[in-house]
Amino acid sequence: MSKPSAYKQAGVDLDAGEKATALMKDAVKSTYTPDVLAGIGSFGGLFATTALHDMAEPVLVASTDGVGTKTMVAAKVGRWDTIGHDIVNHCVDDILVQGARPLFFLDYVASSQLQPAQIATVVTGVAAACKQNGCALLGGETAEMPGVYQDDELDLVGTVVGVVDRAQLIDGSAITPGDTIIGLPSSGAHTNGYTLIRHLLQDADWFAHHPALDATIADVLTTPHRSYLHEINAIRTAGIAIHGLAHITGGGIPGNLPRVLPAGTGAIVRRGTWHELPLFALLQQTGDITDAEMFRVFNMGLGMLVMVDAAAAPAVLNLLPEATIVGEIIAGEGVEIASI
């Protein structure tokens, strides 16, 4: 009879880690392109620079982020297939703001006790989102750390590396007063504000049909963060100059739009020009939250803002029927949320 594993008795099961890797292996490999020279199982992922050869001055753009306490929503409802999409799409949108397209992605999944099927489901979601965004899942880490993480929950973090030709960088410097702000709708709360959401809705039935949402709370809260890669690519392919982009994440419109505005410019965003998802009205009413705080915590139905010359706005709307004009750039500073 073999001696029990001391490491397993201490809380770390090496066999579970190997099983999780085996379960996710095919999903990860399905994202590989010819540029992937070494991936899963290697000490370091290898990615050829073929995509850079046609660029005059390629610039690498990288971003790391997490999905926050949305993992606790996944644990509460027992759904692990969507948060992988959340982390990939969030990171892709972050580098998209600067005009970059994703090349490869790395993930980090950690929990108090590895459950191979659970981890494999999360990473399979990561792989599916990578394929949709045209990037390879080059590698990652699965960690088991009892005592650091709560039982039956996990942490999910991702890093994306993309590229843009320096002449095609979008840095907001082209934004001028008079530019039109076009909003692209969010699919929900995306990956921000879930600590407040869980607090406000803790006593509700998450699995019953909610009349205000016309869906269950569980379904609404696990809707993945959107990627806007294809929409932004469509605008650029049509030859429409994008002056600036703002990914609306934590801090909302007032916290994120100023990050791309040149000195001496501000913005007016007119509430009522886009569809605010029912979730936000439910949260505001439940918590008696001020408008100002709602706009600081949540995206309020807008996931990406696109700044273009006013003359180009009709072409963008024609290209993307779901887009709406939500405001304009002005001389000054700061962001004003106004009403129509």
C-alpha positions as CSV (number, residue, x, y, z in Angstrom):
1,M,0.0,0.0,0.0
2,S,1.5,3.3,-1.1
3,K,2.0,6.1,1.4
4,P,-0.5,9.0,1.2
5,S,0.7,12.1,-0.5
6,A,1.9,14.7,2.1
7,Y,1.2,17.5,-0.4
8,K,-2.3,16.3,-0.9
9,Q,-2.9,16.0,2.8
10,A,-1.7,19.6,3.1
11,G,-4.3,20.7,0.6
12,V,-2.7,20.5,-2.9
13,D,-3.6,17.7,-5.2
14,L,-1.1,17.4,-8.1
15,D,-3.2,14.8,-9.8
16,A,-6.2,17.1,-10.0
17,G,-4.0,19.8,-11.7
18,E,-2.8,17.2,-14.3
19,K,-6.4,16.1,-14.9
20,A,-7.6,19.7,-15.4
21,T,-4.8,20.3,-17.9
22,A,-5.7,17.1,-19.8
23,L,-9.4,18.1,-19.9
24,M,-8.6,21.6,-21.3
25,K,-5.8,20.6,-23.7
26,D,-7.9,20.2,-26.9
27,A,-9.7,23.5,-26.3
28,V,-6.5,25.3,-25.9
29,K,-4.9,23.8,-28.9
30,S,-7.9,24.7,-31.0
31,T,-6.9,28.4,-30.7
32,Y,-3.4,27.8,-32.2
33,T,-2.4,29.5,-35.4
34,P,0.8,28.8,-37.4
35,D,2.5,31.4,-35.3
36,V,2.3,29.3,-32.2
37,L,5.6,27.4,-31.9
38,A,5.1,26.1,-28.4
39,G,2.1,26.3,-26.1
40,I,0.5,24.2,-23.5
41,G,3.0,22.1,-21.6
42,S,6.0,24.3,-22.4
43,F,7.7,26.4,-19.7
44,G,7.1,29.4,-21.9
45,G,4.8,30.0,-24.9
46,L,6.5,30.7,-28.2
47,F,4.8,33.0,-30.7
48,A,6.4,33.9,-34.1
49,T,6.4,37.5,-35.1
50,T,5.0,36.9,-38.6
51,A,2.2,39.3,-38.0
52,L,4.7,42.1,-37.5
53,H,6.5,41.7,-40.8
54,D,4.0,43.7,-42.8
55,M,4.1,46.7,-40.4
56,A,6.4,49.7,-40.8
57,E,6.8,50.2,-37.1
58,P,5.0,47.5,-35.1
59,V,4.0,48.4,-31.5
60,L,3.1,45.7,-29.0
61,V,0.2,46.6,-26.7
62,A,-0.4,44.5,-23.5
63,S,-3.0,44.5,-20.8
64,T,-3.7,42.4,-17.7
65,D,-7.1,42.3,-15.9
66,G,-9.4,40.2,-13.9
67,V,-13.2,39.6,-13.7
68,G,-13.4,40.7,-10.0
69,T,-16.2,39.2,-7.9
70,K,-18.1,38.1,-11.0
71,T,-16.5,34.8,-10.1
72,M,-18.7,34.8,-7.0
73,V,-21.7,35.1,-9.2
74,A,-20.5,32.1,-11.3
75,A,-20.1,30.2,-8.0
76,K,-23.6,31.2,-6.7
77,V,-25.4,30.1,-9.9
78,G,-23.1,27.1,-10.7
79,R,-22.1,28.4,-14.2
80,W,-18.5,28.4,-15.2
81,D,-18.7,28.6,-18.9
82,T,-19.1,32.4,-19.4
83,I,-16.4,34.0,-17.2
84,G,-13.7,32.9,-19.6
85,H,-15.4,35.0,-22.3
86,D,-15.5,37.9,-19.8
87,I,-11.8,38.0,-19.2
88,V,-10.8,37.6,-22.8
89,N,-13.2,40.2,-24.1
90,H,-12.4,42.7,-21.4
91,C,-8.7,42.5,-22.1
92,V,-9.2,42.6,-25.9
93,D,-11.3,45.8,-25.5
94,D,-8.7,47.4,-23.4
95,I,-6.0,47.1,-26.1
96,L,-8.5,47.8,-28.8
97,V,-8.8,51.4,-27.4
98,Q,-5.3,52.0,-28.8
99,G,-6.1,50.4,-32.1
100,A,-4.4,47.0,-31.4
101,R,-5.5,43.6,-32.5
102,P,-4.8,40.7,-30.2
103,L,-2.1,38.2,-30.9
104,F,-2.1,35.9,-27.9
105,F,-3.6,35.5,-24.5
106,L,-2.5,34.0,-21.2
107,D,-4.7,33.0,-18.3
108,Y,-4.4,32.4,-14.6
109,V,-6.9,30.4,-12.7
110,A,-6.5,29.9,-8.9
111,S,-8.7,28.3,-6.3
112,S,-8.5,26.8,-2.8
113,Q,-9.1,23.3,-4.2
114,L,-8.8,22.3,-7.8
115,Q,-11.9,20.8,-9.3
116,P,-10.7,19.6,-12.8
117,A,-14.1,19.8,-14.5
118,Q,-14.7,23.3,-13.2
119,I,-11.3,24.6,-14.2
120,A,-11.5,22.9,-17.6
121,T,-14.9,24.6,-18.2
122,V,-13.5,28.0,-17.4
123,V,-10.5,27.6,-19.6
124,T,-12.6,26.1,-22.4
125,G,-14.6,29.4,-22.3
126,V,-11.3,31.3,-22.5
127,A,-10.3,29.3,-25.5
128,A,-13.7,29.9,-27.2
129,A,-13.4,33.6,-26.7
130,C,-9.8,33.6,-28.0
131,K,-11.0,31.9,-31.2
132,Q,-13.8,34.5,-31.6
133,N,-11.2,37.3,-31.3
134,G,-8.7,35.6,-33.6
135,C,-5.9,35.2,-30.9
136,A,-4.1,32.2,-29.6
137,L,-4.4,30.9,-26.0
138,L,-0.7,30.6,-25.7
139,G,-0.4,29.4,-22.1
140,G,-1.4,30.0,-18.5
141,E,-1.3,28.8,-14.9
142,T,-3.6,26.8,-12.8
143,A,-2.9,27.2,-9.1
144,E,-4.2,25.5,-6.0
145,M,-3.8,27.6,-2.8
146,P,-5.8,26.5,0.2
147,G,-6.1,29.2,2.8
148,V,-5.7,32.0,0.2
149,Y,-9.0,31.5,-1.6
150,Q,-12.5,30.7,-0.3
151,D,-13.8,27.2,-0.7
152,D,-15.8,26.5,-3.9
153,E,-14.7,29.8,-5.5
154,L,-11.9,30.8,-7.8
155,D,-9.9,33.8,-9.2
156,L,-9.5,34.4,-12.9
157,V,-7.0,36.8,-14.4
158,G,-5.8,37.2,-18.0
159,T,-3.1,39.0,-20.0
160,V,-3.4,39.9,-23.7
161,V,-0.7,40.9,-26.1
162,G,-1.6,42.7,-29.3
163,V,0.0,44.7,-32.0
164,V,-0.7,47.9,-34.0
165,D,1.4,49.7,-36.6
166,R,2.6,53.0,-34.9
167,A,1.0,55.1,-37.7
168,Q,-2.4,53.4,-36.8
169,L,-2.2,54.0,-33.1
170,I,-5.4,55.6,-31.6
171,D,-4.3,57.7,-28.6
172,G,-7.1,60.4,-28.5
173,S,-4.8,63.1,-29.8
174,A,-7.0,63.6,-32.8
175,I,-10.1,64.4,-30.7
176,T,-11.3,68.0,-31.1
177,P,-14.3,70.0,-30.0
178,G,-17.2,69.3,-32.3
179,D,-16.5,65.6,-32.6
180,T,-19.4,63.2,-32.2
181,I,-19.5,60.5,-29.5
182,I,-21.0,57.3,-30.7
183,G,-22.0,54.6,-28.2
184,L,-21.9,50.9,-28.7
185,P,-24.3,49.0,-26.3
186,S,-23.1,46.8,-23.5
187,S,-24.5,43.3,-22.9
188,G,-25.0,44.0,-19.2
189,A,-22.8,45.0,-16.3
190,H,-19.8,43.4,-18.1
191,T,-17.1,42.8,-15.4
192,N,-17.6,45.7,-13.1
193,G,-19.8,46.5,-10.1
194,Y,-20.5,43.0,-9.0
195,T,-19.7,43.5,-5.3
196,L,-22.5,46.1,-5.2
197,I,-24.8,44.0,-7.4
198,R,-24.4,40.9,-5.1
199,H,-25.1,43.1,-2.1
200,L,-28.3,44.6,-3.6
201,L,-29.7,41.4,-4.9
202,Q,-28.6,39.0,-2.2
203,D,-32.1,38.4,-0.9
204,A,-33.7,38.0,-4.4
205,D,-34.5,34.7,-6.1
206,W,-31.9,34.5,-8.8
207,F,-33.5,31.6,-10.6
208,A,-37.0,32.7,-10.9
209,H,-38.2,34.8,-13.9
210,H,-38.0,38.4,-12.9
211,P,-40.6,40.6,-14.6
212,A,-38.5,43.8,-14.6
213,L,-35.7,41.9,-16.4
214,D,-37.9,39.6,-18.5
215,A,-35.3,36.9,-17.5
216,T,-33.8,35.4,-14.4
217,I,-31.2,37.3,-12.4
218,A,-28.8,34.4,-12.9
219,D,-29.1,34.7,-16.7
220,V,-28.7,38.5,-16.7
221,L,-25.7,38.5,-14.4
222,T,-23.8,35.8,-16.2
223,T,-24.1,37.4,-19.7
224,P,-20.5,37.8,-20.9
225,H,-18.7,41.0,-21.4
226,R,-18.8,42.0,-25.1
227,S,-15.9,42.3,-27.4
228,Y,-16.0,45.2,-29.8
229,L,-13.2,44.1,-32.0
230,H,-15.3,43.3,-35.0
231,E,-17.3,46.5,-34.8
232,I,-14.2,48.7,-34.6
233,N,-12.5,46.7,-37.4
234,A,-15.6,47.3,-39.5
235,I,-15.3,51.1,-39.0
236,R,-11.6,51.2,-39.8
237,T,-12.0,48.9,-42.8
238,A,-14.6,51.3,-44.2
239,G,-11.9,54.0,-44.1
240,I,-13.6,56.0,-41.3
241,A,-11.0,57.8,-39.1
242,I,-11.5,57.0,-35.4
243,H,-10.3,59.9,-33.3
244,G,-10.6,58.1,-30.0
245,L,-12.0,55.1,-28.1
246,A,-13.0,54.6,-24.5
247,H,-13.8,51.3,-23.0
248,I,-16.4,51.8,-20.2
249,T,-15.3,49.7,-17.3
250,G,-14.9,50.5,-13.6
251,G,-15.4,54.2,-13.1
252,G,-18.1,54.3,-15.7
253,I,-18.3,57.0,-18.3
254,P,-17.1,59.8,-16.0
255,G,-14.0,57.8,-15.1
256,N,-13.0,56.3,-18.4
257,L,-13.9,58.9,-21.1
258,P,-11.5,61.5,-19.7
259,R,-8.6,59.1,-20.0
260,V,-8.5,59.6,-23.8
261,L,-9.4,63.3,-24.0
262,P,-6.6,65.7,-24.9
263,A,-6.0,68.7,-22.7
264,G,-8.6,71.4,-23.2
265,T,-11.4,69.1,-24.2
266,G,-14.4,67.8,-22.3
267,A,-17.5,65.9,-23.2
268,I,-21.3,66.1,-22.9
269,V,-23.0,62.7,-22.8
270,R,-26.8,62.9,-23.2
271,R,-28.7,60.4,-21.1
272,G,-31.7,59.2,-22.9
273,T,-30.0,58.8,-26.3
274,W,-29.3,55.1,-25.7
275,H,-31.1,52.1,-24.2
276,E,-30.3,51.7,-20.5
277,L,-30.7,48.0,-19.7
278,P,-33.4,47.1,-17.1
279,L,-30.8,45.7,-14.8
280,F,-29.6,49.2,-14.0
281,A,-33.0,50.5,-13.1
282,L,-33.6,47.5,-10.9
283,L,-30.3,48.1,-9.1
284,Q,-30.9,51.8,-8.6
285,Q,-34.4,51.4,-7.3
286,T,-33.4,48.5,-5.0
287,G,-30.5,50.4,-3.4
288,D,-31.9,54.0,-3.7
289,I,-28.6,54.9,-5.5
290,T,-28.0,58.4,-6.9
291,D,-27.6,58.9,-10.6
292,A,-24.1,60.1,-10.0
293,E,-23.0,56.9,-8.3
294,M,-24.8,54.7,-10.8
295,F,-22.7,56.3,-13.6
296,R,-19.5,55.9,-11.6
297,V,-20.0,52.2,-10.8
298,F,-21.7,50.9,-13.9
299,N,-21.4,51.3,-17.7
300,M,-25.2,52.1,-17.8
301,G,-25.6,50.3,-21.1
302,L,-22.6,51.6,-23.0
303,G,-19.6,49.4,-23.4
304,M,-17.5,51.4,-25.8
305,L,-17.5,55.0,-26.9
306,V,-16.2,56.0,-30.3
307,M,-15.2,59.5,-31.1
308,V,-15.3,60.6,-34.8
309,D,-15.6,63.7,-36.9
310,A,-19.3,64.8,-36.9
311,A,-19.4,64.4,-40.7
312,A,-18.4,60.8,-40.3
313,A,-21.1,59.9,-37.8
314,P,-23.9,59.0,-40.2
315,A,-21.5,56.5,-42.0
316,V,-20.8,54.8,-38.7
317,L,-24.5,54.6,-37.8
318,N,-25.2,53.1,-41.2
319,L,-22.4,50.6,-40.7
320,L,-23.4,49.6,-37.2
321,P,-27.3,49.8,-36.7
322,E,-27.0,49.2,-33.0
323,A,-24.8,52.3,-32.5
324,T,-26.3,55.6,-31.4
325,I,-25.0,59.2,-31.1
326,V,-24.8,59.8,-27.3
327,G,-22.9,63.1,-27.1
328,E,-20.2,65.4,-28.4
329,I,-16.8,66.7,-27.5
330,I,-16.6,70.3,-26.2
331,A,-13.9,72.8,-25.3
332,G,-13.2,72.6,-21.6
333,E,-12.6,69.7,-19.3
334,G,-14.5,66.8,-17.6
335,V,-17.6,64.9,-18.6
336,E,-21.1,66.1,-18.1
337,I,-23.9,63.6,-18.0
338,A,-26.9,65.7,-19.3
339,S,-30.5,64.8,-20.2
340,I,-32.0,65.2,-23.6
